[in-house]
Amino acid sequence: MSSLRQRFIEELMLRGRSASTIDCYVRAIRRLSEFYGKSLRVLTDVEIRSYLLHMRTKPVAIAT
């Protein structure tokens, strides 16, 4: 596990987040990194903002 990921998990634990919430947040961060195909350490604020806008506007599949 990378030191950045470990620190993120520790910060969430210190803030009292549940294990399931931490798992969800870690998966979301991994998807962000995979979207750009690069480490979070090198993502810019513009790239993160663009990704968040993309996530807010993409269609959501509804389970039937």
Order of alpha helices (4+ residues) and beta strands (2+ residues): alpha-alpha-alpha
